[in-house]
Amino acid sequence: MPFPSIYSNYFKFSELKVGQQETFTVKITEELIQEFANFSGDKNPIHLSEKEASKSIFKKRVAHGFLISSFLSSIYANLLPGKGSILIEQDLKYLNPVFINDEVIYKVTILNIDNKSKILDLNTSCITTHEVIEGRAKVLLLNS
């Protein structure tokens, strides 16, 4: 699967601040949807067939929800908090569909830092022309 290029941050725990945020944009292509269907085994026609999707409430093909949310993992690992982070909890609400060729803007913001456990509480959002996913995550930072 052709993954969009992303740079990497390396924050020490002491450098992280409440309110700190990072964003990342991904264009959802036909190729990403096809590869995700093959990889995940989710061959639901709403994702793969224009004919079948035209009968749905969306009237056209939509991207897999897990494809869209999967890019959050890249943000945690590479941008915020970056290298040495482990996702330990994720809560997501899927609010609206994402269509082929939509650009999704991913935004992660630090809400709380637990200095003792080295766990960050993060707000996550994914936006096209409207919010498509909102959520929270807890990430353990192994770097001190």
C-alpha angles and dihedrals in degrees: 000000000000103000118200113249115257131183122229131239125201111200124178111223091248091058095059119099136190108259094029111137144180132197133201131181128214128184109219106223136187088250093055091050093048093047092047090050090052094043097045099033090232101139096163107157091229085074101038112027123065090194094054095039091053087066092055129090088259095054091214141048118293130203120250111268091226091051089057095045093044091076089066087073089060091052093051092047098042112021115020119046087347133185115028097025126133122198108227102167136019131180118182136177117201105215107168139006127263118219134204111286094017114139111226119205112207118203127185122185129184109239100173139003121207104203094191099052095028089230121146122207108213135192113217130195135173118199137183113161084322136020110282102174132019125181155127133250138188117214128187114216113212094188117087 
